[in-house]
Amino acid sequence: PFSASIRPGSSSSHEINLVSSEIGKPFVLSFSNLPAEIDVSLSKSAGVLGVDEAIFLNIHTQPDISPGSYNIILNFQERESNGAIFGNFCQLNLIVE
């Protein structure tokens, strides 16, 4: 798991590298377990994978968020050449100080 600290009402950006076993596979990224006081965006949430795809995760917390630890799940889906969907996920532990 990935861990990051942030203050209420602030923003941060983090680089994520997606590595594919095969160039040209379509992918989709999405989030789950996202509290209402945390806004996230990605520089690219869908497309076609290259060998090593750099994507930026931008996080913003609302000023009224309570301090604590929040688990955010980044979901990754990649379409195989035979049409099958390969899914994986990454957990982000966001610590609001």
Secondary structure, 3 states (H helix, E strand, C coil): CEEEEECCCCEEEEEEEEECCCCCCEEEEEEECCCCCEEEEECCCEEECCCEEEEEEEEEECCCCCCEEEEEEEEEEEECCCCCEEEEEEEEEEEEC
